[in-house]
Amino acid sequence: MGAEGHRLVVLNATLRRAGSLCTPRDCPTARLIGPGYLSDVGFYREHVLPRLVDRACGTAEMARWRADVTDGLHGRVVEIGFGSGLNVPYYPSTVDVVLAVEPAEVARRLAARRISSSSIPVEHVGLDGQSIPLDDASCDAALSTFTLCTVPDARLALSELRRVVRPGGTFHFLEHGLAPDPDVAVWQRRLDPWQRRLADGCHLTRDIPALISDAGFVIDRIEQRYAKGPRPWSWFTIGTAVN
Ligand SMILES: C[S@@+](CC[C@H](N)C(=O)[O-])C[C@H]1O[C@@H](n2cnc3c(N)ncnc32)[C@H](O)[C@@H]1O
């Protein structure tokens, strides 16, 4: 995800600010989410985090990955975890429409500018990748970038993608996940509980290729390597799979 150390510093600073905005008295739901950081979880999750993700995932380094993962998309495309629409500028002209699934309202608002300056129509069709309100086999392709780490049940989301993508359709993925190096994986397991708290359920330890294959997709292109940034966050998997 690029510059992850910096992102964590920014997250911590934001949590301190959120803590000063929300005291336990005026925010009954306020709770400790880390030593010394008091924050209203709803405020942080709904208003702060989508903006942080928009910044952290919108770098020039990330642009290259996004151009790569969207290459070859065509027809009706369902995108889970659409976020603030950072993939929109990279949809190829072979895409007819993107059906976006995204729960965060602020992210959907941030996406509006990108959507309006794109020639490819985007329709928000749902809030949860684990329960996609589309008919069986109604899409030609699916896209997920940095979402299988966050969606609570990645297996369920993948089975939904298999259901809505037609047989022979493709799944394009770009995700971070469990690194093959034992010393990195140890740190990923140590940091995982903190990551989940700070980044809205995002896991560092998901085995992305195994999840995709176990769901029944047949991976036909895969590339894995470290992106720029601290290694626990930067083991990236990019590729395509056939339904
Ligand atoms: C790290 S962000 C990635 C956003 C975007 N895909 C990108 O590449 O910039 C993870 C996204 O998954 C979304 N998300 C979380 N739970 C979800 C769910 N159950 N279904 C679909 N999206 C979900 C979050 O709101 C967030 O926009």
The ligand as an SDF file (V2000), in Angstrom:
LIG
                    3D

 27 29  0  0  0  0  0  0  0  0999 V2000
   -8.6040   -0.5980    1.8290 C   0  0  0  0  0  0  0  0  0  0  0  0
  -10.1200   -0.0630    1.1770 S   0  0  0  0  0  0  0  0  0  0  0  0
   -9.8490   -0.2590   -0.5750 C   0  0  0  0  0  0  0  0  0  0  0  0
  -10.7010    0.6450   -1.3820 C   0  0  0  0  0  0  0  0  0  0  0  0
  -10.5440    0.5120   -2.9060 C   0  0  0  0  0  0  0  0  0  0  0  0
  -10.8890   -0.8040   -3.3830 N   0  0  0  0  0  0  0  0  0  0  0  0
   -9.1480    0.8680   -3.3450 C   0  0  0  0  0  0  0  0  0  0  0  0
   -8.4800    0.0590   -3.9610 O   0  0  0  0  0  0  0  0  0  0  0  0
   -8.7180    1.9800   -3.0450 O   0  0  0  0  0  0  0  0  0  0  0  0
  -11.2540   -1.3890    1.5500 C   0  0  0  0  0  0  0  0  0  0  0  0
  -12.6640   -1.0860    1.0790 C   0  0  0  0  0  0  0  0  0  0  0  0
  -13.5290   -2.1860    1.3660 O   0  0  0  0  0  0  0  0  0  0  0  0
  -14.7640   -1.6740    1.7920 C   0  0  0  0  0  0  0  0  0  0  0  0
  -15.5100   -2.7040    2.5100 N   0  0  0  0  0  0  0  0  0  0  0  0
  -15.4750   -3.0180    3.8110 C   0  0  0  0  0  0  0  0  0  0  0  0
  -16.3470   -3.9970    4.0940 N   0  0  0  0  0  0  0  0  0  0  0  0
  -16.9540   -4.3300    2.9110 C   0  0  0  0  0  0  0  0  0  0  0  0
  -17.9550   -5.2480    2.5320 C   0  0  0  0  0  0  0  0  0  0  0  0
  -18.5090   -6.0690    3.4280 N   0  0  0  0  0  0  0  0  0  0  0  0
  -18.3330   -5.2890    1.2540 N   0  0  0  0  0  0  0  0  0  0  0  0
  -17.7720   -4.4810    0.3280 C   0  0  0  0  0  0  0  0  0  0  0  0
  -16.8070   -3.5800    0.6230 N   0  0  0  0  0  0  0  0  0  0  0  0
  -16.4090   -3.5020    1.8940 C   0  0  0  0  0  0  0  0  0  0  0  0
  -14.3680   -0.4910    2.6500 C   0  0  0  0  0  0  0  0  0  0  0  0
  -15.4310    0.3990    2.8940 O   0  0  0  0  0  0  0  0  0  0  0  0
  -13.2640    0.1240    1.7990 C   0  0  0  0  0  0  0  0  0  0  0  0
  -13.7810    1.0110    0.8350 O   0  0  0  0  0  0  0  0  0  0  0  0
  1  2  1  0
  2  3  1  0
  2 10  1  0
  3  4  1  0
  4  5  1  0
  5  6  1  0
  5  7  1  0
  7  8  2  0
  7  9  1  0
 10 11  1  0
 11 12  1  0
 11 26  1  0
 12 13  1  0
 13 14  1  0
 13 24  1  0
 14 15  1  0
 14 23  1  0
 15 16  2  0
 16 17  1  0
 17 18  1  0
 17 23  2  0
 18 19  1  0
 18 20  2  0
 20 21  1  0
 21 22  2  0
 22 23  1  0
 24 25  1  0
 24 26  1  0
 26 27  1  0
M  CHG  2   2   1   9  -1
M  END
$$$$
